[in-house]
């Protein structure tokens, strides 16, 4: 994953190319890392930022866009994909390469004899920074004959490309041919000196990665007082671990033994002392999932297929014991051992729209109901084996119209109060091949509502609302004592939730900052690990050890992977490696540390519920 910590004071994109360019440098024995100088790069940027012979910040691109490092990188990411998929593959027929550049919502097939310009659609957005260089040698050559003239059979497509995708718009103040060739060269070399020209205040705007001593002290202090420990002390039986017995208590057994037992979940004892056998399929042993499970080399995790076929809109969540896997309008009851070929029991949530979520003690759950308002129900409504349908709008379920979507639920360790956290957010349906926006306003808010369970239903109490400028998509820890929010411009803010004993008002005090890109986060039951999914961009190339221009890297761009950040060890781990058309989404923890998540495989038209022990292995390795 793109780790912006290493980009301070230098070009973040240059770092992507360091290995590639260095290998070329070593191969030839001498020569500069980049053929372009700082003066060259500055001249190119100024050509984008100013009108011909005029003032910087006016005309050309600056007439409609703010020309800064972030905007240029955004254009560049689209250009990388065009370069790798359309311009470079010499073995592809030329029409396929031209078709490759067509707008995603345009025609996908056209014939060499097609003479109707309206049948071909291109867009400046897809072309990226190349939209300002459509007459450069690199792009023009795609449409030329061997003698350098435009191929008559391709002329209509070339004219359409320039008419529909050329920037600046309407051809006004277009770059000269020399400037266009220089722009292409600058892109090919990875935008060298960009952050020298636009010095960043931090790798992600406003982000300085830090973990304060207060956060470290907090993690130490709650190591034996968190919902993972409490659920074990209260004999919560974790799904898939039935033959392992109740979890050993840390006071009498080593955590190492507990972790070892937990790693054996989803298996059963072998016959006559042989190795344990898989009950839920091991993803690494199945052809159509084996490519998902290449984890960071440091953590050889296991993956289990929980539900081999399901559908869901927006996020998924599971019960703290891992028995129920919640989708947009249903709960899959995983209870019992099933071969992969059998369907899981499905409990339909009538009236449920999306956003399933459970309280950390398993006492209740919530779905969004009519008007996108949360409805809270006690878990005894789904406990009986005969239940196949729950009417969300019937007693003892209750709807609270004052709350919004994307709830995170928590509970005090004393068992008195329950909490619901929500606030400013951007929707994430899992269908868009990029992370949700983080453009939170200066008036963004977060609210925390208290509830109690009266033995029958959940009763709403007081709500505290805070203004948290430029932050949103808040996640709350299971105990309600910590919150993690996404920050405008990128990264995450880690906060401790404090309540004034006299007034009852809450405050969020920032104690850490993580400069990683990703979607909404979730926090483990032991409160030490943060989890999220992230859509791959060209800036993630170092994480994959690939050249961002390569066709292999292009296969990963737009996919989504699961990442975790472990606070005590400062470890940042990519948990999955999705292939083209595949997205790992909406990860979350169950009480013992197993990670559940959704995989959408667009190439097969299927979705799967998966489990991973990656976090448990990180914790075990830190002992």
Beta strands, then each sheet from edge to edge (+ up, - down):
strand 1: 210-211
strand 2: 267-268
strand 3: 277-278
strand 4: 303-307
strand 5: 317-318
strand 6: 324-326
strand 7: 330-333
strand 8: 345-350
strand 9: 354-358
strand 10: 364-368
strand 11: 374-378
strand 12: 389-391
strand 13: 398-399
strand 14: 408-411
strand 15: 418-423
strand 16: 445-453
strand 17: 458-467
strand 18: 471-476
strand 19: 482-487
strand 20: 492-499
strand 21: 506-514
strand 22: 522-523
strand 23: 529-535
strand 24: 560-566
strand 25: 571-574
strand 26: 582-589
strand 27: 595-601
strand 28: 606-612
sheet 1: 1+ 21- 20+ 19- 18+
sheet 2: 2+ 3-
sheet 3: 4+ 28- 27+ 26-
sheet 4: 5+ 6- 7+ 8- 12-
sheet 5: 9+ 10- 11+ 13-
sheet 6: 14+ 15- 16+ 17-
sheet 7: 22+ 23- 24+ 25-
end
